[in-house]
Amino acid sequence: MEYREKIKIAVAIVSLATLSVILTAQYRRRRRQNRPWTSCYLHSDPKPQLSFKRVLADNSSSPFKHLKLNGDSDNETSSDSHPYEKEIKDLVENPRFEFDDDLDMDMDLKMSDSYVWIETESQLKELVDVLSRERIFAVDTEQHSLRSFRGFTALVQISTRTDDYLLDTIALHDEMRILGPLFADPNICKVFHGADNDVLWLQRDFHIYVVNLFDTAKACEVLAKPQKSLAYLLETYCSVATNKLFQREDWRQRPLSAEMLEYARTDAHYLLYIAGCLIVELKQQDSDNSSYPNDKFHFILEASRRSNMICLQLYTKESEVSPGGSAASSILSRLLSGERGSSISSETQDLVRRLCTWRDLMARVHDESLRYVLSDQAIASLAVTIPSTPTEINDTVAQTDSNLDTLSLSSSLPSPSLVVCSHFDDLVNLIQDRKDNLDDIVPMLLKKCLGSNGSCPVSVYNYGLLVNYEMKLTNMLLSKQNGLKNRKQVDRKASRQLFVQKFSCKAPVYHNCRIYANDGRLLCYCDRRKLEWYLQRDLAKLVDENPPAIMLLFEPKGRPEDEDNDFYIQSKKNICVGCGEGSHYLRYRIIPSCYRMHFPEHLKSHRSHDIVLLCVDCHEIAHAAAEKYKRQIAAEFGIPLFVRKVADNRKASDVQVQSSSMTDVEEQGVSPLHLRTAAMALLRHGPRMPSKRREELIQIVRQYYGGREISDEDLERALLVGMSPHERKRFEKKNGFSLKHTTGNILLDKQQASTAATAVKSSIDNELTFSGVDASETTEAEPAVFLEDQDDCTVTDAETSCFGFDEGVDREVSATTYQDRKSDGNEASDAEDGRASMVDDDNCKQSPSAKKTDLNCLRQDGSNPSKCNSKLSLLGHGPHGKQVVDHILKEYGEDGVNQFCQRWRQVFVEALHPRFLPAGWDVMHR
């Protein structure tokens, strides 16, 4: 009896305990679901970086502002200017190695237990005094990026020949700028390994700019080492093994473990010795090459040059038109290409974008990495399952993260993250409520997090985010009050700003330097580089410094008055020729490149008359007019803008001709664009396609190959059909593999290849007659051969032709950076023209004379010479432009080309009505 009573009591206790657990769980769940807003985890668990008082790269989208030296004004130094550009370029152009005695090749490779920990401002100043007496020291950094949106430097290691210093950059964050002058001193060499990121991180966090750098990784490149990792160098030269897994450790923790301290010291301690070993090898290579006087490659100078080129990098923030947009595109791409790709609805895709927007904003507000807040896989799972409660969200995220590869992430990370747990309610509303527009989500969440009653603490990282969005909301409100179409206007404005930032010239195009003849007469205006070319060769003397001017010491071949044109002896303003805008401008080619690239060399070399500066708005107007006129030219001359059909003409035993009509190119060929699209779709999604659609695409590819069966190699070759060598290399680089299969010989279709002589002759006759030139008197002029190089005016027999070398704009020889030259208006207006590549095709080995005619590989009769791959892209307007120019030259010679140019100038003037064209600019210019 007593036994039964005990059992009843035990059962009752268990029942009560179970009920208690259930009630507690329900209470907690109800409390979580009913709470209006949970307190942010940062209130009770602040992160180290939230104590920083000075943050240069906050989490807003505002551009990063680089250091301005004393005397630099906002107008003189933009945010894109390197404050030490002059000093670094001097080292790049004139490398110097003066620290041989400072490299201790007999140092004891055994690392002692002693080091100096720097954590106070006074200690940092003492270190500056010590390092300022050194001529060389080694540097390394440790970053933390998992619990920070942009990442920050958590430790800096500096080693001299005798001591190792570890700088606690968390404690010293606001004082680290004290090191700025030391790192910018060109007389002190700083040794790094793989400094590409370190240089940018020091700029981002402390406004520290490295001047005079020796990168041991670059030295490995020059010496063609089998590896260039620091681990390889440590083992090779110092017999020291290091565990690179420590890079993933949390370098914010204090105190650091003994293993982390040893790892940090190792990275910098041996760098000076390794640098000394590499310099010895570089000098040995130079010594071995001394017996070859024609070999101008200097190993040690090249290593120094490459190292200092790294210093010219500038940190910039990554920006997006919409928060999380690029991440959403990446996730959707993986979803749509997966097994369930065909079942992904538009609602799921919209939810992915909303979740990416939420994650991006939460990461910025809390200064966390995107991966810490929510993984890409978790976003995909949430978008597909659509959970409706915090518990379901919790389980979905936890289950997804548990399936991820634990090697790529610390297993100690909470899942879901503290950010998700603090904002469960908002995440539920975001997933369930689809009424809010995507544009309204950001300000709504921002107000909840950082508003006057917001749940999250305001910090130096997210304050700029709040200010920027408040300004944006104010502008949106004003736009609505004015009755403007807000959504489209905001999108257009954002797109325009990104276009200006990416493509506009970053430096003045016109330098207005002057070149005088030896009799004192002005020959032309040009850029600084052209002047320096003459001065370096003692062909001229400097006669004025501001703006620079030189006088030639020989008699030039040509003068402006010889051609009765004063355009080239006029100074020019760096403004839009259409409206006068001076804050930004792009180069614009009035004669589209698809035509101009095929002109005789002397008609296009060094001529800047038809390259003008336009702002974005005027550029858009002029480009639209040019595209419209291209279509008119195509119809007028009977030459289509694009190649209509191509076909593979290789003879192969396995080609099965389905019918006699297949031997005709017109029946056999296929559009290059359709061919490439079909091949790409089959390679990516062939096995998962519906059989009917797959068969349709296979038939398109078969048309190109003459109807025979196709293989995967055939599909790969089809991807390259019509590409120029430059386009092929860019495509292979983008896709991360090399397509080594040749594309074979290509036949153009007969309609594309045939000439429209009657239409062309009638059109040109009309233009020539209108211009007062008798067409019957025109002859095919033989192009003159000029000896001047297209980038630098090469002097032969102490003679040169200076006329027309205006600013070097035509060949983009202005003293701007490579990126500036990339921002030529052609990038925007002529991208589809299919200009000829400047990269030689490996499969087309030709003599110099043959290279001039390789564009004729695509003959108008449809035939194709053997063993000749055209450098002309068939995917743009290049073939159309070549045929038009060839006909004009054949029928009317250079006079016809001049008349053709005048037509385009007239189109430009009528479309834009430019008010600020340079003096001497004329539609009738020859």
FENNORGI-V551837 format. One record per residue. N is the residue number from 0. RES is the residue in three letters. SS is DSSP state (@ for helix, = for strand, . for the rest). Layout:
# FENNORGI-V551837
[[N/RES/SS] [N/RES/SS]]
This chain:
# FENNORGI-V551837
[[0/MET/.] [1/GLU/@] [2/TYR/@] [3/ARG/@] [4/GLU/@] [5/LYS/@] [6/ILE/@] [7/LYS/@] [8/ILE/@] [9/ALA/@] [10/VAL/@] [11/ALA/@] [12/ILE/@] [13/VAL/@] [14/SER/@] [15/LEU/@] [16/ALA/@] [17/THR/@] [18/LEU/@] [19/SER/@] [20/VAL/@] [21/ILE/@] [22/LEU/@] [23/THR/@] [24/ALA/@] [25/GLN/@] [26/TYR/@] [27/ARG/@] [28/ARG/@] [29/ARG/@] [30/ARG/@] [31/ARG/@] [32/GLN/@] [33/ASN/@] [34/ARG/.] [35/PRO/.] [36/TRP/.] [37/THR/.] [38/SER/.] [39/CYS/.] [40/TYR/@] [41/LEU/@] [42/HIS/@] [43/SER/.] [44/ASP/.] [45/PRO/.] [46/LYS/.] [47/PRO/@] [48/GLN/@] [49/LEU/@] [50/SER/@] [51/PHE/.] [52/LYS/.] [53/ARG/.] [54/VAL/.] [55/LEU/.] [56/ALA/.] [57/ASP/.] [58/ASN/.] [59/SER/.] [60/SER/.] [61/SER/.] [62/PRO/.] [63/PHE/.] [64/LYS/.] [65/HIS/.] [66/LEU/.] [67/LYS/.] [68/LEU/.] [69/ASN/.] [70/GLY/.] [71/ASP/.] [72/SER/.] [73/ASP/.] [74/ASN/.] [75/GLU/.] [76/THR/.] [77/SER/.] [78/SER/.] [79/ASP/.] [80/SER/.] [81/HIS/.] [82/PRO/.] [83/TYR/.] [84/GLU/@] [85/LYS/@] [86/GLU/@] [87/ILE/@] [88/LYS/@] [89/ASP/@] [90/LEU/@] [91/VAL/@] [92/GLU/@] [93/ASN/.] [94/PRO/.] [95/ARG/.] [96/PHE/.] [97/GLU/.] [98/PHE/.] [99/ASP/@] [100/ASP/@] [101/ASP/@] [102/LEU/.] [103/ASP/.] [104/MET/.] [105/ASP/.] [106/MET/.] [107/ASP/.] [108/LEU/.] [109/LYS/.] [110/MET/.] [111/SER/.] [112/ASP/.] [113/SER/.] [114/TYR/.] [115/VAL/=] [116/TRP/=] [117/ILE/=] [118/GLU/.] [119/THR/.] [120/GLU/@] [121/SER/@] [122/GLN/@] [123/LEU/@] [124/LYS/@] [125/GLU/@] [126/LEU/@] [127/VAL/@] [128/ASP/@] [129/VAL/@] [130/LEU/@] [131/SER/.] [132/ARG/.] [133/GLU/.] [134/ARG/.] [135/ILE/=] [136/PHE/=] [137/ALA/=] [138/VAL/=] [139/ASP/=] [140/THR/=] [141/GLU/=] [142/GLN/=] [143/HIS/=] [144/SER/.] [145/LEU/.] [146/ARG/.] [147/SER/.] [148/PHE/.] [149/ARG/.] [150/GLY/.] [151/PHE/=] [152/THR/=] [153/ALA/=] [154/LEU/=] [155/VAL/=] [156/GLN/=] [157/ILE/=] [158/SER/=] [159/THR/.] [160/ARG/.] [161/THR/.] [162/ASP/.] [163/ASP/=] [164/TYR/=] [165/LEU/=] [166/LEU/=] [167/ASP/=] [168/THR/.] [169/ILE/.] [170/ALA/.] [171/LEU/.] [172/HIS/@] [173/ASP/@] [174/GLU/@] [175/MET/@] [176/ARG/@] [177/ILE/@] [178/LEU/@] [179/GLY/@] [180/PRO/@] [181/LEU/@] [182/PHE/@] [183/ALA/.] [184/ASP/.] [185/PRO/.] [186/ASN/.] [187/ILE/.] [188/CYS/=] [189/LYS/=] [190/VAL/=] [191/PHE/=] [192/HIS/.] [193/GLY/.] [194/ALA/.] [195/ASP/@] [196/ASN/@] [197/ASP/@] [198/VAL/@] [199/LEU/@] [200/TRP/@] [201/LEU/@] [202/GLN/@] [203/ARG/@] [204/ASP/@] [205/PHE/@] [206/HIS/.] [207/ILE/.] [208/TYR/.] [209/VAL/.] [210/VAL/.] [211/ASN/.] [212/LEU/=] [213/PHE/=] [214/ASP/=] [215/THR/@] [216/ALA/@] [217/LYS/@] [218/ALA/@] [219/CYS/@] [220/GLU/@] [221/VAL/@] [222/LEU/.] [223/ALA/.] [224/LYS/.] [225/PRO/.] [226/GLN/.] [227/LYS/.] [228/SER/.] [229/LEU/@] [230/ALA/@] [231/TYR/@] [232/LEU/@] [233/LEU/@] [234/GLU/@] [235/THR/@] [236/TYR/@] [237/CYS/@] [238/SER/.] [239/VAL/.] [240/ALA/.] [241/THR/.] [242/ASN/.] [243/LYS/@] [244/LEU/@] [245/PHE/@] [246/GLN/@] [247/ARG/@] [248/GLU/.] [249/ASP/.] [250/TRP/.] [251/ARG/.] [252/GLN/.] [253/ARG/.] [254/PRO/.] [255/LEU/.] [256/SER/.] [257/ALA/@] [258/GLU/@] [259/MET/@] [260/LEU/@] [261/GLU/@] [262/TYR/@] [263/ALA/@] [264/ARG/@] [265/THR/@] [266/ASP/@] [267/ALA/@] [268/HIS/@] [269/TYR/.] [270/LEU/@] [271/LEU/@] [272/TYR/@] [273/ILE/@] [274/ALA/@] [275/GLY/@] [276/CYS/@] [277/LEU/@] [278/ILE/@] [279/VAL/@] [280/GLU/@] [281/LEU/@] [282/LYS/@] [283/GLN/@] [284/GLN/@] [285/ASP/@] [286/SER/@] [287/ASP/@] [288/ASN/@] [289/SER/.] [290/SER/.] [291/TYR/.] [292/PRO/.] [293/ASN/.] [294/ASP/.] [295/LYS/.] [296/PHE/.] [297/HIS/.] [298/PHE/@] [299/ILE/@] [300/LEU/@] [301/GLU/@] [302/ALA/@] [303/SER/@] [304/ARG/@] [305/ARG/@] [306/SER/@] [307/ASN/@] [308/MET/@] [309/ILE/@] [310/CYS/@] [311/LEU/.] [312/GLN/.] [313/LEU/.] [314/TYR/.] [315/THR/.] [316/LYS/.] [317/GLU/.] [318/SER/.] [319/GLU/.] [320/VAL/.] [321/SER/.] [322/PRO/.] [323/GLY/.] [324/GLY/@] [325/SER/@] [326/ALA/@] [327/ALA/@] [328/SER/@] [329/SER/@] [330/ILE/@] [331/LEU/@] [332/SER/@] [333/ARG/@] [334/LEU/@] [335/LEU/@] [336/SER/@] [337/GLY/.] [338/GLU/.] [339/ARG/.] [340/GLY/@] [341/SER/@] [342/SER/@] [343/ILE/.] [344/SER/.] [345/SER/@] [346/GLU/@] [347/THR/@] [348/GLN/@] [349/ASP/@] [350/LEU/@] [351/VAL/@] [352/ARG/@] [353/ARG/@] [354/LEU/@] [355/CYS/@] [356/THR/@] [357/TRP/@] [358/ARG/@] [359/ASP/@] [360/LEU/@] [361/MET/@] [362/ALA/@] [363/ARG/@] [364/VAL/@] [365/HIS/@] [366/ASP/.] [367/GLU/.] [368/SER/.] [369/LEU/@] [370/ARG/@] [371/TYR/@] [372/VAL/@] [373/LEU/.] [374/SER/.] [375/ASP/@] [376/GLN/@] [377/ALA/@] [378/ILE/@] [379/ALA/@] [380/SER/@] [381/LEU/@] [382/ALA/@] [383/VAL/@] [384/THR/@] [385/ILE/.] [386/PRO/.] [387/SER/.] [388/THR/.] [389/PRO/@] [390/THR/@] [391/GLU/@] [392/ILE/@] [393/ASN/@] [394/ASP/@] [395/THR/@] [396/VAL/@] [397/ALA/@] [398/GLN/@] [399/THR/@] [400/ASP/@] [401/SER/@] [402/ASN/.] [403/LEU/.] [404/ASP/.] [405/THR/@] [406/LEU/@] [407/SER/@] [408/LEU/.] [409/SER/.] [410/SER/.] [411/SER/.] [412/LEU/.] [413/PRO/.] [414/SER/.] [415/PRO/.] [416/SER/.] [417/LEU/@] [418/VAL/@] [419/VAL/@] [420/CYS/@] [421/SER/@] [422/HIS/.] [423/PHE/@] [424/ASP/@] [425/ASP/@] [426/LEU/@] [427/VAL/@] [428/ASN/@] [429/LEU/@] [430/ILE/@] [431/GLN/@] [432/ASP/.] [433/ARG/.] [434/LYS/.] [435/ASP/.] [436/ASN/.] [437/LEU/@] [438/ASP/@] [439/ASP/@] [440/ILE/@] [441/VAL/@] [442/PRO/@] [443/MET/@] [444/LEU/@] [445/LEU/@] [446/LYS/@] [447/LYS/@] [448/CYS/@] [449/LEU/@] [450/GLY/.] [451/SER/.] [452/ASN/.] [453/GLY/.] [454/SER/.] [455/CYS/.] [456/PRO/.] [457/VAL/.] [458/SER/.] [459/VAL/.] [460/TYR/.] [461/ASN/.] [462/TYR/@] [463/GLY/@] [464/LEU/@] [465/LEU/@] [466/VAL/@] [467/ASN/@] [468/TYR/@] [469/GLU/@] [470/MET/@] [471/LYS/@] [472/LEU/@] [473/THR/@] [474/ASN/@] [475/MET/@] [476/LEU/@] [477/LEU/@] [478/SER/@] [479/LYS/@] [480/GLN/@] [481/ASN/.] [482/GLY/.] [483/LEU/.] [484/LYS/.] [485/ASN/@] [486/ARG/@] [487/LYS/@] [488/GLN/@] [489/VAL/@] [490/ASP/@] [491/ARG/@] [492/LYS/@] [493/ALA/@] [494/SER/@] [495/ARG/@] [496/GLN/@] [497/LEU/@] [498/PHE/@] [499/VAL/@] [500/GLN/@] [501/LYS/@] [502/PHE/@] [503/SER/.] [504/CYS/.] [505/LYS/.] [506/ALA/.] [507/PRO/.] [508/VAL/.] [509/TYR/.] [510/HIS/.] [511/ASN/.] [512/CYS/=] [513/ARG/=] [514/ILE/=] [515/TYR/=] [516/ALA/.] [517/ASN/.] [518/ASP/.] [519/GLY/.] [520/ARG/.] [521/LEU/=] [522/LEU/=] [523/CYS/=] [524/TYR/=] [525/CYS/=] [526/ASP/.] [527/ARG/@] [528/ARG/@] [529/LYS/@] [530/LEU/@] [531/GLU/@] [532/TRP/@] [533/TYR/@] [534/LEU/@] [535/GLN/@] [536/ARG/.] [537/ASP/.] [538/LEU/.] [539/ALA/=] [540/LYS/=] [541/LEU/=] [542/VAL/=] [543/ASP/=] [544/GLU/=] [545/ASN/.] [546/PRO/.] [547/PRO/=] [548/ALA/=] [549/ILE/=] [550/MET/=] [551/LEU/=] [552/LEU/.] [553/PHE/.] [554/GLU/.] [555/PRO/.] [556/LYS/.] [557/GLY/=] [558/ARG/.] [559/PRO/@] [560/GLU/@] [561/ASP/@] [562/GLU/@] [563/ASP/.] [564/ASN/.] [565/ASP/.] [566/PHE/@] [567/TYR/@] [568/ILE/@] [569/GLN/.] [570/SER/.] [571/LYS/.] [572/LYS/.] [573/ASN/.] [574/ILE/.] [575/CYS/.] [576/VAL/.] [577/GLY/.] [578/CYS/.] [579/GLY/.] [580/GLU/.] [581/GLY/.] [582/SER/.] [583/HIS/.] [584/TYR/.] [585/LEU/=] [586/ARG/=] [587/TYR/=] [588/ARG/=] [589/ILE/.] [590/ILE/.] [591/PRO/.] [592/SER/@] [593/CYS/@] [594/TYR/@] [595/ARG/@] [596/MET/.] [597/HIS/.] [598/PHE/.] [599/PRO/.] [600/GLU/@] [601/HIS/@] [602/LEU/@] [603/LYS/@] [604/SER/.] [605/HIS/.] [606/ARG/.] [607/SER/.] [608/HIS/.] [609/ASP/.] [610/ILE/=] [611/VAL/=] [612/LEU/=] [613/LEU/=] [614/CYS/.] [615/VAL/@] [616/ASP/@] [617/CYS/@] [618/HIS/@] [619/GLU/@] [620/ILE/@] [621/ALA/@] [622/HIS/@] [623/ALA/@] [624/ALA/@] [625/ALA/@] [626/GLU/@] [627/LYS/@] [628/TYR/@] [629/LYS/@] [630/ARG/@] [631/GLN/@] [632/ILE/@] [633/ALA/@] [634/ALA/@] [635/GLU/@] [636/PHE/@] [637/GLY/.] [638/ILE/.] [639/PRO/.] [640/LEU/.] [641/PHE/.] [642/VAL/.] [643/ARG/.] [644/LYS/.] [645/VAL/=] [646/ALA/=] [647/ASP/=] [648/ASN/.] [649/ARG/.] [650/LYS/.] [651/ALA/.] [652/SER/.] [653/ASP/.] [654/VAL/.] [655/GLN/.] [656/VAL/.] [657/GLN/.] [658/SER/.] [659/SER/@] [660/SER/@] [661/MET/@] [662/THR/@] [663/ASP/.] [664/VAL/@] [665/GLU/@] [666/GLU/@] [667/GLN/@] [668/GLY/.] [669/VAL/=] [670/SER/.] [671/PRO/@] [672/LEU/@] [673/HIS/@] [674/LEU/@] [675/ARG/@] [676/THR/@] [677/ALA/@] [678/ALA/@] [679/MET/@] [680/ALA/@] [681/LEU/@] [682/LEU/@] [683/ARG/@] [684/HIS/@] [685/GLY/@] [686/PRO/@] [687/ARG/@] [688/MET/.] [689/PRO/.] [690/SER/@] [691/LYS/@] [692/ARG/@] [693/ARG/@] [694/GLU/@] [695/GLU/@] [696/LEU/@] [697/ILE/@] [698/GLN/@] [699/ILE/@] [700/VAL/@] [701/ARG/@] [702/GLN/@] [703/TYR/@] [704/TYR/.] [705/GLY/.] [706/GLY/.] [707/ARG/.] [708/GLU/.] [709/ILE/.] [710/SER/.] [711/ASP/@] [712/GLU/@] [713/ASP/@] [714/LEU/@] [715/GLU/@] [716/ARG/@] [717/ALA/@] [718/LEU/@] [719/LEU/.] [720/VAL/.] [721/GLY/.] [722/MET/.] [723/SER/.] [724/PRO/@] [725/HIS/@] [726/GLU/@] [727/ARG/@] [728/LYS/@] [729/ARG/@] [730/PHE/@] [731/GLU/@] [732/LYS/@] [733/LYS/@] [734/ASN/@] [735/GLY/.] [736/PHE/.] [737/SER/.] [738/LEU/.] [739/LYS/.] [740/HIS/.] [741/THR/.] [742/THR/.] [743/GLY/.] [744/ASN/.] [745/ILE/=] [746/LEU/=] [747/LEU/=] [748/ASP/.] [749/LYS/@] [750/GLN/@] [751/GLN/@] [752/ALA/@] [753/SER/.] [754/THR/.] [755/ALA/.] [756/ALA/@] [757/THR/@] [758/ALA/@] [759/VAL/@] [760/LYS/@] [761/SER/@] [762/SER/@] [763/ILE/@] [764/ASP/@] [765/ASN/@] [766/GLU/@] [767/LEU/@] [768/THR/@] [769/PHE/@] [770/SER/.] [771/GLY/.] [772/VAL/.] [773/ASP/.] [774/ALA/@] [775/SER/@] [776/GLU/@] [777/THR/.] [778/THR/.] [779/GLU/.] [780/ALA/.] [781/GLU/.] [782/PRO/.] [783/ALA/.] [784/VAL/.] [785/PHE/.] [786/LEU/.] [787/GLU/.] [788/ASP/.] [789/GLN/.] [790/ASP/.] [791/ASP/.] [792/CYS/.] [793/THR/.] [794/VAL/.] [795/THR/=] [796/ASP/.] [797/ALA/.] [798/GLU/=] [799/THR/.] [800/SER/=] [801/CYS/.] [802/PHE/.] [803/GLY/.] [804/PHE/.] [805/ASP/.] [806/GLU/.] [807/GLY/.] [808/VAL/.] [809/ASP/.] [810/ARG/.] [811/GLU/.] [812/VAL/.] [813/SER/.] [814/ALA/.] [815/THR/.] [816/THR/.] [817/TYR/@] [818/GLN/@] [819/ASP/@] [820/ARG/@] [821/LYS/@] [822/SER/.] [823/ASP/.] [824/GLY/.] [825/ASN/@] [826/GLU/@] [827/ALA/@] [828/SER/@] [829/ASP/.] [830/ALA/@] [831/GLU/@] [832/ASP/@] [833/GLY/.] [834/ARG/.] [835/ALA/.] [836/SER/.] [837/MET/.] [838/VAL/.] [839/ASP/.] [840/ASP/.] [841/ASP/.] [842/ASN/.] [843/CYS/.] [844/LYS/.] [845/GLN/.] [846/SER/.] [847/PRO/@] [848/SER/@] [849/ALA/@] [850/LYS/@] [851/LYS/.] [852/THR/.] [853/ASP/@] [854/LEU/@] [855/ASN/@] [856/CYS/@] [857/LEU/.] [858/ARG/.] [859/GLN/.] [860/ASP/.] [861/GLY/.] [862/SER/.] [863/ASN/.] [864/PRO/.] [865/SER/.] [866/LYS/.] [867/CYS/.] [868/ASN/.] [869/SER/.] [870/LYS/.] [871/LEU/.] [872/SER/.] [873/LEU/.] [874/LEU/.] [875/GLY/.] [876/HIS/.] [877/GLY/@] [878/PRO/@] [879/HIS/@] [880/GLY/@] [881/LYS/@] [882/GLN/@] [883/VAL/@] [884/VAL/@] [885/ASP/@] [886/HIS/@] [887/ILE/@] [888/LEU/@] [889/LYS/@] [890/GLU/@] [891/TYR/@] [892/GLY/@] [893/GLU/@] [894/ASP/@] [895/GLY/@] [896/VAL/@] [897/ASN/@] [898/GLN/@] [899/PHE/@] [900/CYS/@] [901/GLN/@] [902/ARG/@] [903/TRP/@] [904/ARG/@] [905/GLN/@] [906/VAL/@] [907/PHE/@] [908/VAL/@] [909/GLU/@] [910/ALA/@] [911/LEU/@] [912/HIS/.] [913/PRO/.] [914/ARG/.] [915/PHE/.] [916/LEU/.] [917/PRO/.] [918/ALA/.] [919/GLY/.] [920/TRP/.] [921/ASP/.] [922/VAL/.] [923/MET/.] [924/HIS/.] [925/ARG/.]]
